[in-house]
């Protein structure tokens, strides 16, 4: 059993802490947010993640997992300290490292023996060296330590599954012995382990997220062309995905990417390139296409209902993706803001995202379910593909709407079927919107 301290109890930190505890380690999770820690001690999760509450409860009961706001309590006797704090975007798209800096300084000031500091926060290339320098200059007295980069690849909504069944573990360090010790922690997960240098490991994270974002923007560009030429992007992406060189993942046309990772990481990588005198043309195009998706669906809504003034638009789904309560850079909120600005009344329903959205955008009216949302609305727009939306009683929905207009930003329904039901159905890149092929 190893003693692990985890700094930060957001998505990455809390899932990692509970996961390592479940593997039989003693884990103390630390956060300076007292309310979060008080809540966790009472079994209240600060985030929505399927299965997380059970995992935390089980490991707290077994006394392998505990929570604190005290650095000395967390770090004393630790073998490893994982830094898993936020790195939000700065003014110019750069990663803001103030929380990483604070964590590194605090660890340095209280460490009482040799320590391996493992960075899981997404940070610019070269940050590992910077962390090492911060620790070295912040120690009251010299104590041996090593810094290892271990980028996270957890998807919100399936983070526990991803922790327990990773596609790979990437480790970077200038100290091979330290990297090997971190590798030993991950051996029970039975996944390939890659050990490289610090900067390469940090770059793997950015390159991976930028590539996935590129796939999303690519298929959305294809969707725009499909719509004009009468092709169906869903079938196009299926046909592409059968090619083993391409594969089927991240080829769903829709509203583009959002959340806490892709927008921030693509911006940060582009910023790093600019700072070194490079022109990241592809990354800029990826961001431009993604931004344009939100404008495009607002135009589709306008196409369906006309002038927004005095119209009620129902928004199905607020979170940036299903199975999470994360609203960071959620397309739905951007779309709602544009609708409100143009005079529409916006009503919304989301299985878990409404409390957070009400705080961020109090002008949005919240409905108790999808049917209450539809009643008297001039149109519905689907912004998040929650499973419960795929099995709605569409005849009932049609009867509740003032006008049978449905704008499907996630392509969860079939155009021909929706036309048979009598809907004015506008989807993303479907060559058979309204049941008729478009011919440009």
C-alpha positions as CSV (number, residue, x, y, z in Angstrom):
1,X,0.0,0.0,0.0
2,X,1.4,3.4,-1.1
3,X,0.5,6.7,0.5
4,X,-0.8,9.1,-2.1
5,X,-1.8,12.7,-1.7
6,X,-4.0,14.3,-4.4
7,X,-4.2,18.1,-4.6
8,X,-7.5,19.2,-6.2
9,X,-10.9,17.5,-6.0
10,X,-12.3,18.4,-9.4
11,X,-13.0,15.9,-12.1
12,X,-9.5,14.7,-12.5
13,X,-8.4,14.9,-8.9
14,X,-11.5,13.3,-7.3
15,X,-11.8,10.5,-9.8
16,X,-8.0,9.8,-9.5
17,X,-8.1,9.8,-5.7
18,X,-11.0,7.4,-5.6
19,X,-9.5,5.2,-8.3
20,X,-6.1,4.9,-6.6
21,X,-7.8,4.2,-3.3
22,X,-9.9,1.4,-5.0
23,X,-6.6,-0.1,-6.1
24,X,-5.6,-0.6,-2.5
25,X,-3.6,2.6,-1.8
26,X,-4.1,5.0,1.1
27,X,-5.2,8.3,-0.5
28,X,-5.7,11.7,1.1
29,X,-7.4,14.2,-1.3
30,X,-6.8,17.9,-0.5
31,X,-8.5,21.0,-1.7
32,X,-8.4,24.6,-0.3
33,X,-12.1,24.9,-0.9
34,X,-13.5,24.3,2.5
35,X,-17.1,23.8,1.3
36,X,-16.1,21.1,-1.1
37,X,-14.2,19.2,1.5
38,X,-17.0,19.6,4.1
39,X,-19.4,18.2,1.5
40,X,-17.2,15.3,0.6
41,X,-16.9,14.3,4.2
42,X,-20.7,14.2,4.3
43,X,-20.8,12.2,1.1
44,X,-21.8,15.1,-1.1
45,X,-20.1,15.1,-4.5
46,X,-19.0,18.4,-5.9
47,X,-19.5,17.1,-9.5
48,X,-21.9,14.8,-11.2
49,X,-20.2,11.7,-12.6
50,X,-22.0,8.4,-12.9
51,X,-20.8,5.9,-10.2
52,X,-18.5,8.4,-8.5
53,X,-20.5,8.6,-5.3
54,X,-20.6,4.8,-4.8
55,X,-16.8,4.6,-5.5
56,X,-16.0,7.4,-3.0
57,X,-18.4,6.0,-0.4
58,X,-16.9,2.5,-0.6
59,X,-13.3,3.7,-0.2
60,X,-14.1,6.2,2.6
61,X,-15.8,3.3,4.5
62,X,-12.7,1.1,4.0
63,X,-10.6,4.0,5.4
64,X,-8.4,4.1,2.2
65,X,-9.7,7.5,1.2
66,X,-10.0,10.7,3.2
67,X,-10.3,14.4,2.6
68,X,-8.6,17.5,4.1
69,X,-7.9,21.2,3.5
70,X,-4.5,20.8,5.3
71,X,-1.3,20.4,3.2
72,X,0.7,19.1,6.2
73,X,-1.9,16.5,6.9
74,X,-2.0,15.3,3.3
75,X,1.7,15.4,2.5
76,X,3.1,14.0,5.8
77,X,4.7,10.6,5.0
78,X,3.4,10.6,1.4
79,X,5.2,8.6,-1.3
80,X,3.5,10.5,-4.2
81,X,1.7,13.8,-4.6
82,X,-0.5,14.2,-7.6
83,X,-1.2,17.8,-8.6
84,X,-4.7,17.9,-10.3
85,X,-5.7,21.5,-10.2
86,X,-7.4,23.6,-12.8
87,X,-5.5,25.4,-15.6
88,X,-8.1,27.8,-17.1
89,X,-7.6,29.8,-20.2
90,X,-5.9,33.2,-19.8
91,X,-6.7,36.4,-21.7
92,X,-4.8,35.3,-24.8
93,X,-5.7,31.6,-24.7
94,X,-2.6,30.7,-22.6
95,X,-3.0,28.3,-19.7
96,X,-3.3,30.1,-16.4
97,X,-0.9,28.3,-14.0
98,X,-1.6,30.2,-10.8
99,X,-3.2,27.1,-9.1
100,X,-0.3,24.8,-10.2
101,X,2.2,27.3,-8.8
102,X,0.4,27.6,-5.5
103,X,0.2,23.8,-5.2
104,X,3.9,23.3,-5.9
105,X,4.9,26.0,-3.4
106,X,2.7,24.6,-0.7
107,X,3.9,21.0,-1.3
108,X,7.6,22.2,-1.1
109,X,7.0,24.0,2.2
110,X,5.6,21.0,4.1
111,X,7.2,18.0,2.5
112,X,9.1,16.0,5.2
113,X,10.9,13.4,3.1
114,X,11.8,12.3,-0.4
115,X,8.8,12.7,-2.7
116,X,7.6,12.1,-6.2
117,X,5.5,15.0,-7.5
118,X,3.2,13.8,-10.3
119,X,1.5,16.5,-12.4
120,X,-1.9,15.5,-13.9
121,X,-3.0,19.0,-14.6
122,X,-2.9,20.0,-18.3
123,X,0.0,22.4,-18.6
124,X,2.1,24.0,-21.3
125,X,5.1,22.1,-22.5
126,X,8.0,23.0,-20.2
127,X,5.9,23.3,-17.0
128,X,7.4,20.2,-15.4
129,X,10.8,21.9,-15.4
130,X,9.2,25.0,-14.0
131,X,7.4,23.0,-11.2
132,X,10.8,21.5,-10.3
133,X,12.4,24.9,-10.0
134,X,9.5,26.2,-7.8
135,X,9.8,23.3,-5.4
136,X,13.6,23.6,-5.3
137,X,13.4,27.3,-4.4
138,X,10.4,27.0,-2.0
139,X,11.8,24.3,0.2
140,X,12.8,25.4,3.7
141,X,15.7,22.9,3.5
142,X,16.8,20.7,0.6
143,X,14.9,17.4,0.4
144,X,15.2,15.0,-2.6
145,X,12.2,15.0,-5.0
146,X,11.4,14.2,-8.6
147,X,8.8,15.6,-11.0
148,X,6.8,13.2,-13.3
149,X,4.3,14.3,-15.9
150,X,1.3,11.9,-16.1
151,X,-1.4,13.6,-18.3
152,X,-5.0,12.5,-17.8
153,X,-7.2,11.2,-20.5
154,X,-10.5,11.0,-18.6
155,X,-13.8,11.7,-20.4
156,X,-16.5,13.4,-18.4
157,X,-19.5,11.0,-18.1
158,X,-17.3,7.9,-18.3
159,X,-14.3,9.0,-16.1
160,X,-14.3,6.0,-13.8
161,X,-14.4,3.6,-16.7
162,X,-11.5,5.5,-18.3
163,X,-9.5,5.5,-15.1
164,X,-9.9,1.8,-14.5
165,X,-9.5,0.9,-18.2
166,X,-7.1,3.4,-19.8
167,X,-6.0,3.1,-23.4
168,X,-2.5,4.0,-22.2
169,X,-0.6,5.6,-19.4
170,X,1.9,8.3,-20.5
171,X,4.7,9.2,-18.1
172,X,7.4,11.8,-18.6
173,X,10.4,12.6,-16.4
174,X,14.1,13.4,-16.4
175,X,14.3,10.8,-13.5
176,X,13.7,7.3,-15.0
177,X,13.6,5.7,-11.5
178,X,10.9,8.0,-10.4
179,X,8.9,7.4,-13.6
180,X,9.2,3.7,-13.1
181,X,7.8,4.0,-9.5
182,X,4.8,5.9,-10.9
183,X,4.5,3.2,-13.6
184,X,4.3,0.6,-10.8
185,X,1.3,2.4,-9.4
186,X,-0.5,2.0,-12.7
187,X,0.4,-1.7,-13.4
188,X,-2.8,-3.0,-11.9
189,X,-4.7,-1.2,-14.7
190,X,-3.0,-3.5,-17.2
191,X,-2.6,-0.9,-20.0
192,X,0.4,0.0,-22.1
193,X,2.8,2.4,-20.3
194,X,4.9,4.8,-22.2
195,X,7.9,6.5,-20.4
196,X,9.4,9.5,-22.1
197,X,10.8,12.9,-21.1
198,X,8.8,15.6,-19.4
199,X,8.2,17.8,-22.4
200,X,7.2,15.0,-24.7
201,X,4.6,13.7,-22.2
202,X,3.2,17.2,-21.8
203,X,2.9,17.5,-25.6
204,X,1.1,14.2,-25.9
205,X,-1.8,15.6,-24.0
206,X,-2.2,18.7,-26.1
207,X,-1.6,16.9,-29.4
208,X,-4.2,14.2,-28.5
209,X,-6.9,16.7,-27.6
210,X,-6.1,18.9,-30.6
211,X,-6.4,15.9,-32.9
212,X,-9.8,14.9,-31.5
213,X,-11.0,18.5,-31.8
214,X,-9.8,18.5,-35.4
215,X,-11.9,15.4,-36.2
216,X,-15.0,17.1,-34.8
217,X,-14.4,20.3,-36.8
218,X,-13.6,18.2,-39.9
219,X,-16.9,16.3,-39.8
220,X,-18.8,19.5,-39.1
221,X,-17.2,21.1,-42.2
222,X,-18.3,18.0,-44.2
223,X,-21.8,18.4,-42.7
224,X,-22.0,21.9,-44.1
225,X,-21.1,20.6,-47.6
226,X,-23.5,17.6,-47.2
227,X,-26.4,19.9,-46.5
228,X,-25.9,21.8,-49.7
229,X,-25.4,18.7,-51.9
230,X,-28.1,16.5,-50.6
231,X,-25.9,13.9,-48.8
232,X,-26.5,12.6,-45.2
233,X,-23.5,13.3,-43.0
234,X,-24.5,10.5,-40.6
235,X,-24.1,7.9,-43.3
236,X,-21.0,9.6,-44.6
237,X,-19.3,9.4,-41.2
238,X,-20.4,5.7,-40.9
239,X,-18.9,4.9,-44.3
240,X,-15.7,6.7,-43.3
241,X,-15.5,5.0,-40.0
242,X,-15.4,1.5,-41.5
243,X,-11.9,2.4,-42.8
244,X,-9.5,1.1,-40.2
245,X,-7.2,4.0,-41.0
246,X,-9.9,6.5,-40.0
247,X,-12.1,4.7,-37.4
248,X,-15.6,5.8,-36.2
249,X,-14.8,8.0,-33.2
250,X,-15.3,11.7,-32.9
251,X,-17.1,11.9,-36.2
252,X,-20.5,13.0,-35.0
253,X,-21.6,16.2,-36.7
254,X,-23.5,18.6,-34.5
255,X,-22.8,21.7,-32.4
256,X,-19.0,21.2,-32.1
257,X,-16.9,20.6,-29.0
258,X,-17.2,22.3,-25.6
259,X,-16.4,21.5,-22.0
260,X,-13.3,22.1,-20.0
261,X,-10.6,20.5,-22.2
262,X,-10.9,20.8,-25.9
263,X,-11.6,24.6,-26.2
264,X,-8.9,25.4,-23.6
265,X,-6.3,23.0,-24.9
266,X,-6.6,23.9,-28.6
267,X,-6.3,27.6,-27.7
268,X,-3.3,26.9,-25.4
269,X,-1.5,24.9,-28.1
270,X,-2.1,27.6,-30.6
271,X,-0.8,30.2,-28.1
272,X,2.4,28.1,-27.6
273,X,2.9,27.9,-31.3
274,X,2.5,31.7,-31.7
275,X,4.9,32.4,-28.9
276,X,7.6,30.4,-30.8
277,X,7.0,32.2,-34.1
278,X,4.9,29.4,-35.7
279,X,1.6,29.9,-37.4
280,X,-0.9,27.2,-36.3
281,X,-3.1,27.4,-39.4
282,X,-4.9,24.1,-38.8
283,X,-5.6,24.8,-35.2
284,X,-7.0,28.2,-36.0
285,X,-9.3,26.6,-38.6
286,X,-10.5,24.1,-36.1
287,X,-11.4,26.8,-33.6
288,X,-13.1,28.9,-36.3
289,X,-15.3,26.0,-37.5
290,X,-16.2,25.2,-34.0
291,X,-17.3,28.7,-33.2
292,X,-19.3,28.9,-36.4
293,X,-21.5,25.9,-35.4
294,X,-23.3,27.9,-32.7
295,X,-24.1,30.7,-35.1
296,X,-25.3,28.2,-37.7
297,X,-27.9,26.6,-35.4
298,X,-29.2,30.0,-34.4
299,X,-29.8,30.6,-38.1
300,X,-31.5,27.3,-38.4
301,X,-33.8,28.2,-35.6
302,X,-34.5,31.5,-37.3
303,X,-35.2,29.6,-40.5
304,X,-37.9,27.7,-38.7
305,X,-39.6,30.3,-36.6
306,X,-38.8,33.6,-38.3
307,X,-38.2,36.7,-36.1
308,X,-37.3,35.8,-32.6
309,X,-39.1,38.7,-30.9
310,X,-41.9,37.3,-28.7
311,X,-41.1,33.7,-29.6
312,X,-40.6,30.9,-27.0
313,X,-37.7,28.6,-27.9
314,X,-37.3,25.4,-25.9
315,X,-33.8,24.1,-25.4
316,X,-33.4,20.4,-24.7
317,X,-30.1,19.9,-22.9
318,X,-27.8,22.5,-21.3
319,X,-24.6,20.6,-20.4
320,X,-21.8,20.4,-23.0
321,X,-22.3,16.6,-23.3
322,X,-24.6,14.0,-21.6
323,X,-23.8,12.3,-18.3
324,X,-22.2,15.3,-16.8
325,X,-23.3,18.5,-15.1
326,X,-20.4,20.5,-16.7
327,X,-21.6,23.7,-18.3
328,X,-18.1,25.0,-19.2
329,X,-18.2,26.3,-22.8
330,X,-21.5,24.5,-23.4
331,X,-22.9,25.3,-26.8
332,X,-26.5,25.5,-25.3
333,X,-25.6,28.5,-23.1
334,X,-24.0,30.3,-26.0
335,X,-27.1,29.6,-28.2
336,X,-29.4,30.7,-25.4
337,X,-27.6,33.9,-25.0
338,X,-27.9,34.7,-28.7
339,X,-31.6,33.9,-28.7
340,X,-32.2,36.1,-25.6
341,X,-30.3,38.9,-27.2
342,X,-32.6,38.8,-30.3
343,X,-35.8,38.9,-28.2
344,X,-36.7,35.3,-27.7
345,X,-37.9,33.8,-24.5
346,X,-35.7,30.8,-23.7
347,X,-37.1,27.8,-21.8
348,X,-34.8,24.8,-21.0
349,X,-34.7,21.3,-19.6
350,X,-31.7,19.3,-18.7
351,X,-31.6,16.2,-16.4
352,X,-28.8,17.5,-14.2
353,X,-27.6,20.8,-15.6
354,X,-30.4,23.2,-14.6
355,X,-29.2,24.3,-11.1
356,X,-25.8,25.4,-12.5
357,X,-27.3,27.0,-15.6
358,X,-29.9,28.9,-13.5
359,X,-26.9,30.6,-11.6
360,X,-25.1,31.4,-14.8
361,X,-28.1,32.6,-16.8
362,X,-31.1,33.4,-14.6
363,X,-32.9,34.7,-17.7
364,X,-33.5,31.2,-18.9
365,X,-36.8,29.7,-17.7
366,X,-36.4,26.1,-16.4
367,X,-39.0,23.4,-17.1
368,X,-39.6,20.3,-15.0
369,X,-39.4,17.9,-18.0
370,X,-39.3,17.8,-21.8
371,X,-43.1,17.9,-22.1
372,X,-43.4,21.0,-19.9
373,X,-40.7,22.5,-22.0
374,X,-42.6,21.8,-25.3
375,X,-46.0,23.2,-24.1
376,X,-46.7,26.4,-26.0
377,X,-43.2,26.7,-27.4
378,X,-42.7,27.9,-31.0
379,X,-39.8,25.4,-31.5
380,X,-37.6,22.9,-29.8
381,X,-33.8,22.8,-30.3
382,X,-31.8,19.8,-29.1
383,X,-28.4,20.8,-27.7
384,X,-27.3,17.8,-25.7
385,X,-27.9,14.2,-26.7
386,X,-29.1,12.8,-23.3
387,X,-30.5,9.3,-23.8
388,X,-33.9,10.2,-22.4
389,X,-34.4,12.6,-25.3
390,X,-34.0,9.7,-27.8
391,X,-37.2,8.0,-26.5
392,X,-39.5,11.0,-26.2
393,X,-43.2,10.6,-27.2
394,X,-42.8,12.7,-30.3
395,X,-46.5,12.7,-31.1
396,X,-47.2,14.2,-27.7
397,X,-44.3,16.7,-28.2
398,X,-45.9,17.7,-31.5
399,X,-49.3,18.3,-29.9
400,X,-47.8,20.5,-27.1
401,X,-45.8,22.7,-29.5
402,X,-47.4,25.9,-30.8
403,X,-45.6,25.0,-34.1
404,X,-44.2,21.5,-34.8
405,X,-40.7,22.7,-35.4
406,X,-37.7,20.7,-34.1
407,X,-34.1,21.8,-34.7
408,X,-31.8,18.8,-33.9
409,X,-28.3,20.0,-33.1
410,X,-27.2,16.5,-32.3
411,X,-28.8,14.5,-35.1
412,X,-30.5,12.0,-32.7
413,X,-33.6,11.6,-34.9
414,X,-34.1,10.4,-38.5
415,X,-35.3,13.1,-41.0
416,X,-37.7,10.9,-43.0
417,X,-39.4,9.6,-39.8
418,X,-39.8,13.1,-38.4
419,X,-41.3,14.3,-41.7
420,X,-43.8,11.4,-41.5
421,X,-44.8,12.6,-38.1
422,X,-45.5,16.1,-39.5
423,X,-42.5,18.0,-38.0
424,X,-40.6,20.7,-39.6
425,X,-37.3,19.1,-38.8
426,X,-33.9,20.8,-39.3
427,X,-30.8,18.8,-38.5
428,X,-27.1,19.2,-39.0
429,X,-25.7,18.1,-42.4
430,X,-28.6,15.8,-43.2
431,X,-29.3,15.9,-46.9
432,X,-32.9,14.8,-46.2
433,X,-34.0,17.6,-43.8
434,X,-37.9,17.8,-43.9
435,X,-37.9,14.5,-45.7
436,X,-36.7,16.0,-49.0
437,X,-33.2,15.9,-50.3
438,X,-31.6,19.4,-50.5
439,X,-29.9,20.2,-53.8
440,X,-28.1,23.4,-53.0
